[in-house]
Amino acid sequence: MIEKALIGSRRYWTWVIALLILIAIGAYAYSQHLIHGLVVTGMSRDVSWGVYIAQLTFLVGVAASAVMLVLPYYLHNYKKFGKIVILGEFLAIAAVAMCMLFVVVDMGKPMRVINMFLYPTPNSILFWDATVLTVYLGLNLLCGWVALQAEAKQVPPPKWIKPFIYLSIPWAVSIHTVTAFLYAGIPGRHFWLTAILAPRFLASAFAAGPALLILLCLLLRKISDFDAGDEAIQKLGTIVTYAALVNFFFVGMELFTAFYSNIPGHMHTFEYLFVGLHGKNALAPMAWISMLLGLFAIVLLIFPNLRRNTNILAIACISIFASLWIDKGISLVIGGFVPNPFERVTEYTPGFYEVLVTIGIYALGALILTVLYKTAIEVKKEAAK
Amino acid sequence: MNENRRDFLKKAGVGSLIGLGVVSAINVATEEEGKASTRSEDTSGTRMGMVVDTRKCKEDCKACLDICHEIHNVPDLKMPDGSPDIKSEVKWIWKEPFHNAFPSKSSAFTSESLNNREVAVLCNHCKDPSCVRVCPTKATFKRSDGIVLMDFHRCIGCRFCMAACPYGSRSFNWQDPRDEANSGKMIGGNDINTEFPTRERGVVEKCNFCAERLAKNMIPACVEKCPEGALVFGDLNNPQSEIRKVLKENNTIQRKPELGTGPSVFYIV
């Protein structure tokens, strides 16, 4: 089936080549890591994880959000998602692939990555994160591909695939829970040491992921003959609305606990993120943009009449996606390192090559997504004939 | 603690003794004393530790820092203007003002001499080290004598241990620590000590309580070099050791003991 991705319009190939160029630039930037070491990034002794691990965290959420299509379709027999459930699974594949690359480029000794499995260490959450992500990638490849193959042959999917589909539902929850445990289980980093981190991760994931899916559906409607259908898109809009509300409710709970208890360690990072600490506030503009975009999106989403307008829904989805990307893809990880264990503030700005590598990995993810979506759409087109 | 709770703890202790055998006998012993039990109160086996007498430590003296970094091939990374490169620096033992080393123990009313006193900080070789717990490859591990060590050849450079260490004791080699232009030297000018490995870039490192010297029946270099005798090293679990004598005779504090890591470095203030 994948050969269907090799035939496309001029516009399709222009897009693919543009992505390939970005990937090549990213690969060149990564060669600078291999030549000079991670010194070319903006990371430091104090802020020892930066945008790479932050992107991992965000994209695990995007990957997990496939469950928001799989669950209603397979468990509740919500037929309207039948057409787009494959889009969710394929988005998960691209997102997990990016996650894995972000882990590898962040490593000081990437050539030793296999040590994680040569010396499996069950007490390390990173070991479990690598394990659950690998299995989740396999599950989505299997479920997505088998379902698509059945569609191509115009037969119902084989029965043996069902257990794997059902397994993928709790597994999606597990990948984001384990990712939250990377942070929520370590002593001395008060910003992360909160039992609500995993629930908050899931809420923000189920807002950001489906928001991206809506945008992708609207894009496909514009550039191809594939139409997800208004009802499916609106249902996704409802999911985004509830998840976004729950996410901001959780953020409010974090703020209450930190500021009402008045415990300095619990307030410091919030202070740093929003108003600055010790006169340093590099992330403050981002934090405010994130907060305001999120609230703006909620205003647009909460009124059904507003979000029924596709253009307004699109604006709301762009806003909430950007808001949650800043929240998880920047503030959460970097903020957690401020202040350092000596209560000093060291700020972080990504390095030039670090930004290029990040763009390169996103381009690779976009390429995987393009190829998979192209295949799926062509298969569906032929099946419809 | 009220009697009911104590009874409950005793019963729970006895219950776990039946269930888990000998290991939990230690828990019961601590619970008998009416204190909440934590694993860090277990005093069986060997546990190497250190006492830092901050009163004896002289402000301008850097003897312990210099000898440690010299013999362990730690590079001295500087900015072009000569100030320390706080982004990439590698350090095993260094000095911090008291209020930075003990943020929760300093206030506006702490004596000025204490608040600004420079105290030596290093890896605490914790009893329950969070760095060891999070390492995905067992590249950092706790030896039977309580010393937390690094395997530089297994470390994948994920830096999870740096996030997990609440003491900022760990450094990463963001770049090659050896001076490329000047073979035989580390960055910063120290000669390479061929008795101890140099690191490649991309791995984490920290104080090792001079494990390589202990193997030769020598004490840690910082302890040996300190002209004031401000550092005492020994087995915390041995009631006859010198370090136990010092701990018995002085009030000491640990850095962030509330986190349950069980730091093995104690401070006299």
Chai-1 contact restraints between the chains, C-beta under 6 A:
chainA,res_idxA,chainB,res_idxB,connection_type,confidence,min_distance_angstrom,max_distance_angstrom,comment,restraint_id
A,G37,B,W174,contact,1.0,0.0,6.0,A-B,restraint_1
A,G37,B,Q175,contact,1.0,0.0,6.0,A-B,restraint_2
A,G37,B,R201,contact,1.0,0.0,6.0,A-B,restraint_3
A,L38,B,W174,contact,1.0,0.0,6.0,A-B,restraint_4
A,V39,B,S88,contact,1.0,0.0,6.0,A-B,restraint_5
A,V39,B,W174,contact,1.0,0.0,6.0,A-B,restraint_6
A,V39,B,Q175,contact,1.0,0.0,6.0,A-B,restraint_7
A,S44,B,K87,contact,1.0,0.0,6.0,A-B,restraint_8
A,R45,B,S171,contact,1.0,0.0,6.0,A-B,restraint_9
A,S48,B,R159,contact,1.0,0.0,6.0,A-B,restraint_10
A,S48,B,M162,contact,1.0,0.0,6.0,A-B,restraint_11
A,M107,B,I156,contact,1.0,0.0,6.0,A-B,restraint_12
A,M107,B,G157,contact,1.0,0.0,6.0,A-B,restraint_13
A,M107,B,C158,contact,1.0,0.0,6.0,A-B,restraint_14
A,G108,B,G157,contact,1.0,0.0,6.0,A-B,restraint_15
A,G108,B,G202,contact,1.0,0.0,6.0,A-B,restraint_16
A,G108,B,V203,contact,1.0,0.0,6.0,A-B,restraint_17
A,K109,B,I156,contact,1.0,0.0,6.0,A-B,restraint_18
A,K109,B,G157,contact,1.0,0.0,6.0,A-B,restraint_19
A,K109,B,G202,contact,1.0,0.0,6.0,A-B,restraint_20
A,R112,B,I156,contact,1.0,0.0,6.0,A-B,restraint_21
A,N115,B,T137,contact,1.0,0.0,6.0,A-B,restraint_22
A,N115,B,R154,contact,1.0,0.0,6.0,A-B,restraint_23
A,N115,B,I156,contact,1.0,0.0,6.0,A-B,restraint_24
A,M116,B,P136,contact,1.0,0.0,6.0,A-B,restraint_25
A,M116,B,T137,contact,1.0,0.0,6.0,A-B,restraint_26
A,Y119,B,T137,contact,1.0,0.0,6.0,A-B,restraint_27
A,Y119,B,K138,contact,1.0,0.0,6.0,A-B,restraint_28
A,T121,B,P136,contact,1.0,0.0,6.0,A-B,restraint_29
A,T121,B,K138,contact,1.0,0.0,6.0,A-B,restraint_30
A,N123,B,R133,contact,1.0,0.0,6.0,A-B,restraint_31
A,S124,B,V134,contact,1.0,0.0,6.0,A-B,restraint_32
A,S124,B,C135,contact,1.0,0.0,6.0,A-B,restraint_33
A,S124,B,P136,contact,1.0,0.0,6.0,A-B,restraint_34
A,L126,B,P136,contact,1.0,0.0,6.0,A-B,restraint_35
A,L126,B,F160,contact,1.0,0.0,6.0,A-B,restraint_36
A,F127,B,P136,contact,1.0,0.0,6.0,A-B,restraint_37
A,I186,B,S130,contact,1.0,0.0,6.0,A-B,restraint_38
A,I186,B,A164,contact,1.0,0.0,6.0,A-B,restraint_39
A,P187,B,S130,contact,1.0,0.0,6.0,A-B,restraint_40
A,P187,B,P166,contact,1.0,0.0,6.0,A-B,restraint_41
A,P187,B,L259,contact,1.0,0.0,6.0,A-B,restraint_42
A,G188,B,P166,contact,1.0,0.0,6.0,A-B,restraint_43
A,G188,B,L259,contact,1.0,0.0,6.0,A-B,restraint_44
A,N340,B,G168,contact,1.0,0.0,6.0,A-B,restraint_45
A,P341,B,P166,contact,1.0,0.0,6.0,A-B,restraint_46
A,P341,B,Y167,contact,1.0,0.0,6.0,A-B,restraint_47
A,P341,B,G168,contact,1.0,0.0,6.0,A-B,restraint_48
A,F342,B,E96,contact,1.0,0.0,6.0,A-B,restraint_49
A,F342,B,N100,contact,1.0,0.0,6.0,A-B,restraint_50
A,F342,B,G168,contact,1.0,0.0,6.0,A-B,restraint_51
A,E343,B,P103,contact,1.0,0.0,6.0,A-B,restraint_52
